[in-house]
Amino acid sequence: MVYYLIVCRSLTYAQRTAAMLERAGITAHILRSPRTIDREGCSHSVKVSERNLANALLILNRAGLQPKRVYLIAGDGSYKEVLL
């Protein structure tokens, strides 16, 4: 299965993001952003499946919870930034 990481500016924003998505019926997992994509050193991400990404971004946009960045988790474990 293909997954995406929605990078948030802090743990609090990641928690708000995950809670908002869970309330909308979208499974979301909070994790610390991998070092390869973590530019600031303290960000957290919310992991969602590919089938839920578009709906998740729409929900977050409506709630005013804009992600910093979004990354595709490639099959080889690397990360590719998705331009929104």
N, C-alpha and C positions, 0 to 999 in steps of 0.2 A: 504494500500500500504506500502511496505517496503522501508525504506530510510537509507542512509548511510551519515555519517559526515566525510568529508575529513578535517583533522585538519591542519591548516597552521600556520607558525611561527609568523605571524603578520597580521594586517589588510591589509596592502599593498599587501602581498602575497595572501591573501584571495580574494582581489579585482582582482588581475591579474588572479588567478585561475578561478574565476567566469566568468570573461570577456572571457578568452580563451575557456571555455566550452560553453558559450552562442554563441560565433562565430561559434562553431562547431554544433550548434543546440541542445545543451543539456541544459535543464532548471537547473539553479543553484541558490541557495539562500545563501547569506552570513548571518551568525549569530555569536554571541559571543559563544565561546565554553562553554558548561555547566560546572559548578564547579566540578562535579564528574569526568570529564575527563581532566580538565584543570590543568596540573601540574605546569605550569609556572605562571599562573595568568593573562596572557594578550593575549592569543591566540584567534584566530577566526577560524571558520569552514565554509565549503561550503557544503550545503546539496544537495544530488542528489538521484534520485530514483534508486532502485535496478537494473532495466533494463538498466540503463545508466552507472553503475559503471565501468564495464570492459572497455568500450569505453572511459570513462572519464579518467581513470588511464593511458590508452595508450596515449591519447592526451597530458596529462600533462607530461608524461615521455618524449615524443618527444620534448616538449617545454622546458624541463629542470626544470619544476616546481614540484619537488618531495614533496609529502605530508609528514608531520611529522608522522602522524598516521591516521588510518581509523577505524571508529567505526560503527557497526550496531546498529540502533535504534530498540530495541526489542519492541514487542507489549505491554509490561507492562511499557514502558517508560525508561527502563534501557538501558545501553550502554555496548556493548561487542566489545572488540578490535578485528579487523580482521588482521591477520598476512599476509603480502604481500610476 
